[in-house]
Amino acid sequence: MKAGKSPAVGPLPPGLPAGRHRIRDRDRLREVIERLAGLPERNLEVLFPTLDPDLFDRPRLQQVLRLRIARRRRLQVRILVRDLDESLRRGHRLVALAREFPSHAAIRRLEASTRERLDECFLIVDERCCLHRRPLNDPDTLLCCDGTPLPRSLRHRFDALWEPAETPTELRRLYL
């Protein structure tokens, strides 16, 4: 391996275009999110300011995740958001999914000191593929499936934010 080159981080998910692609169109972003949600073997991590209903409160996305969790019993879906209040009031589909599969899906609110500094969002599939937007107001979202370490470095950042994050009491309820 040449000096300065990073090793590939494992095989890419099948069916996704290899490389890096800019996504500007919101409909295309929604389609890519649903496609990525059906791919993880072990982990799906999501960091967004809110659970944007246009992107995440979709019957198709809920169906894809429910099916993936049923087929991959070791799959962990972890979602971090700045603000969850509106999603809890509206009855968001991903909130329902977290309640339905508490051993496989979790949603936490970012720690107060981190909320205002959040200037990026991302979605990571098994440290192999990711969506990334930085800064938040950038119209483009990067789809990275090129075997570089970006998904892994985002995963490390996610883990550091996850530990101090809060599980809202509304999600701790036991539904029988």
Phi, psi and omega in degrees: 000139180290148177298140178088347179273139177270144177290152174296152185257023178116168182295147180280154177300138180295146174087358177256145179291127178293152177108196179244136183224139176269132178243120179249327184285127183295322177297319178294321178298316179299317179297317180293320177301314179296322179294314180296325181297337179270005186255334190295143173265323185236315189220140169227118179243137182229128172234112178220154179301318178220169172274072182315115183302325181294331180261323192244343181261063187238134180303321181296318179296316178299317180297316180298313180293319179299315179295319180295318179296320180296324182275333182240084188296345178264002181294135176242123176251119180237130184235128177243132179224158175282315184229126182242353187304310182298319179297321178293320179293319185280343184079050181303143182296325179287332173294316177299321179296318178296325178286326181287324183234064185297339178277348185237343183223133180219144177235132177230155175264133178304147175303143185308317183292340181267334187306311185285337181273353182298120180226031177202164172217152179200164176222131185236134176247109173049032181058018182247335187210148181206160165252139181212132174229124176208125358286170183302327182276003176294132180288343182259143172243134181270127170261118185243108176226052186247011177078008179274171183284001182306310179302322180293318180292324175294324178297319178296319178296318179300312180302320179294326178281330184293315186304309181277357182293158185255138171271117181300142181301330180297337178268354180271355181295145176264120179256121180253000000 
